[in-house]
Amino acid sequence: MTIMATNPRDLCNEQIVNELHASHMYLSMAAYFNHQGLRGCADFMLAQSEEEREHAMRFYNHLVDRDTRVEIGVVDETPNAWDSPRAAFEDALAHEEKVTGQIEKIYEAAESAGDRPLMNMLDWFVDEQVEEERTFRRILELFDLIEDDQAGILEIDERLSDLDHE
């Protein structure tokens, strides 16, 4: 979804949909990985999907707490297949980088409007986006190390299954 609004609260409504889109995308990736037999990658993406839904709910609750009408828009269609496990993780990183830009735009609008409560809430998202991008970059670094080695892909899958998803 393209952010067109400039009002911080309208941007928050749009971000709810953006976060739900991310949730759908990661759910689709989980289904792709399950089909590929990569259960660790699938579980990792399922956890990411749930986390993105929780992000949407942070925006939702912020708007409700501030007596602002919540308007849920349409979630864009998500892909269902990728050329390779690496391609899925590349798409995930690109998406997280896009979300970082969306959060920055909301922050700038909140700052311009002097909306301190929103800025305080967004501080958490700024830190979260640094963590998300770092995680996906690290996974892609592992893919760089293994190149196209199938045993290496299984090792990455195993490492992702060992992650604490809480």
PLY file of the C-alpha trace (Angstrom):
ply
format ascii 1.0
element vertex 166
property float x
property float y
property float z
element edge 165
property int vertex1
property int vertex2
end_header
0.00 0.00 0.00
1.30 3.44 -0.91
1.13 6.01 1.84
-0.72 9.07 0.52
-1.90 10.70 3.75
0.10 13.30 5.66
-1.97 13.52 8.86
-0.23 11.39 11.52
-3.43 9.63 12.56
-4.40 8.89 8.94
-0.91 7.49 8.44
-1.46 5.26 11.48
-4.65 3.91 9.90
-2.70 3.18 6.73
0.09 1.56 8.75
-2.38 -0.89 10.26
-3.01 -2.17 6.74
0.71 -2.14 5.95
1.42 -4.28 9.02
-1.42 -6.66 8.12
0.02 -6.92 4.61
3.37 -7.88 6.13
1.60 -10.47 8.26
-0.05 -11.96 5.16
3.23 -11.93 3.27
5.05 -13.81 6.03
2.17 -16.27 6.31
2.45 -16.87 2.57
6.20 -17.40 2.97
5.53 -19.89 5.76
3.25 -21.85 3.44
5.93 -21.75 0.72
8.59 -23.01 3.13
6.31 -25.77 4.42
5.75 -26.91 0.85
9.53 -26.94 0.36
9.97 -29.11 3.45
11.78 -26.35 5.32
9.91 -26.48 8.62
12.34 -24.25 10.52
11.97 -21.48 7.94
8.20 -22.00 7.99
8.04 -21.70 11.79
10.24 -18.61 11.66
7.91 -16.98 9.13
4.81 -17.97 11.12
6.31 -16.19 14.12
7.09 -13.17 11.93
3.51 -13.18 10.65
2.10 -13.11 14.17
4.55 -10.37 15.17
3.38 -8.19 12.28
-0.24 -8.66 13.35
0.79 -7.55 16.83
2.37 -4.46 15.25
-0.92 -3.68 13.52
-2.67 -3.99 16.86
-0.23 -1.51 18.46
-1.34 1.09 15.92
-4.98 0.06 16.34
-4.82 0.37 20.13
-2.99 3.69 19.92
-5.76 5.13 17.77
-8.52 3.69 19.98
-6.81 5.01 23.11
-6.76 8.47 21.53
-10.42 8.32 20.54
-9.56 8.29 16.84
-11.65 6.39 14.36
-9.91 3.27 13.07
-10.44 2.61 9.39
-9.13 -0.68 8.05
-8.34 -0.57 4.34
-7.74 -3.37 1.87
-4.62 -5.51 2.20
-2.66 -5.83 -1.05
-2.29 -9.25 -2.62
0.81 -11.18 -1.60
2.92 -13.59 -3.62
2.55 -17.32 -3.00
5.84 -18.66 -4.38
9.46 -17.65 -4.72
12.27 -18.85 -6.95
14.29 -20.02 -3.96
14.41 -19.83 -0.17
16.99 -17.05 -0.53
14.62 -15.08 -2.79
11.93 -15.24 -0.10
14.33 -13.84 2.50
15.47 -11.14 0.05
11.81 -10.13 -0.38
11.39 -10.12 3.40
14.37 -7.78 3.85
13.13 -5.49 1.07
9.73 -5.40 2.73
11.22 -4.56 6.14
13.21 -1.74 4.55
9.95 -0.44 3.04
8.27 -0.60 6.45
11.19 1.33 7.95
10.48 4.11 5.45
6.78 4.03 6.35
7.57 4.33 10.07
9.97 7.19 9.39
7.27 9.04 7.42
4.79 8.64 10.28
7.43 9.81 12.76
8.18 12.91 10.68
4.45 13.71 10.46
4.04 13.22 14.22
7.04 15.43 14.88
5.68 18.17 12.58
2.30 17.97 14.34
3.88 17.97 17.81
2.17 14.64 18.53
4.36 13.44 21.41
2.26 10.40 22.36
2.58 9.07 18.82
6.29 9.84 18.72
6.75 7.93 21.98
4.92 4.91 20.56
6.92 5.10 17.34
10.22 5.03 19.24
9.53 1.34 19.88
8.90 0.77 16.15
12.14 2.53 15.17
14.10 0.13 17.40
12.04 -2.83 16.16
12.82 -2.04 12.53
16.55 -1.95 13.23
16.20 -5.42 14.78
14.05 -6.77 11.90
16.42 -5.58 9.20
19.43 -6.91 11.12
17.79 -10.34 11.46
17.02 -10.66 7.75
20.45 -9.35 6.75
22.08 -11.95 9.00
20.01 -14.74 7.43
21.01 -13.53 3.97
24.66 -13.52 5.08
24.23 -17.22 5.88
22.88 -17.78 2.37
25.95 -15.95 1.01
28.16 -18.42 2.86
26.45 -21.52 1.53
25.73 -20.27 -2.00
23.47 -22.98 -3.53
24.56 -25.86 -1.29
21.44 -27.87 -0.34
23.03 -29.11 2.89
23.68 -25.47 3.79
20.02 -24.60 3.23
19.10 -27.42 5.62
21.56 -26.00 8.16
19.92 -22.57 7.90
16.53 -24.24 8.29
17.76 -26.01 11.42
19.17 -22.80 12.88
15.88 -20.98 12.31
13.95 -23.81 13.97
16.15 -23.37 17.05
15.30 -19.67 17.43
13.16 -18.64 20.35
9.96 -17.35 18.74
8.40 -15.82 21.87
0 1
1 2
2 3
3 4
4 5
5 6
6 7
7 8
8 9
9 10
10 11
11 12
12 13
13 14
14 15
15 16
16 17
17 18
18 19
19 20
20 21
21 22
22 23
23 24
24 25
25 26
26 27
27 28
28 29
29 30
30 31
31 32
32 33
33 34
34 35
35 36
36 37
37 38
38 39
39 40
40 41
41 42
42 43
43 44
44 45
45 46
46 47
47 48
48 49
49 50
50 51
51 52
52 53
53 54
54 55
55 56
56 57
57 58
58 59
59 60
60 61
61 62
62 63
63 64
64 65
65 66
66 67
67 68
68 69
69 70
70 71
71 72
72 73
73 74
74 75
75 76
76 77
77 78
78 79
79 80
80 81
81 82
82 83
83 84
84 85
85 86
86 87
87 88
88 89
89 90
90 91
91 92
92 93
93 94
94 95
95 96
96 97
97 98
98 99
99 100
100 101
101 102
102 103
103 104
104 105
105 106
106 107
107 108
108 109
109 110
110 111
111 112
112 113
113 114
114 115
115 116
116 117
117 118
118 119
119 120
120 121
121 122
122 123
123 124
124 125
125 126
126 127
127 128
128 129
129 130
130 131
131 132
132 133
133 134
134 135
135 136
136 137
137 138
138 139
139 140
140 141
141 142
142 143
143 144
144 145
145 146
146 147
147 148
148 149
149 150
150 151
151 152
152 153
153 154
154 155
155 156
156 157
157 158
158 159
159 160
160 161
161 162
162 163
163 164
164 165
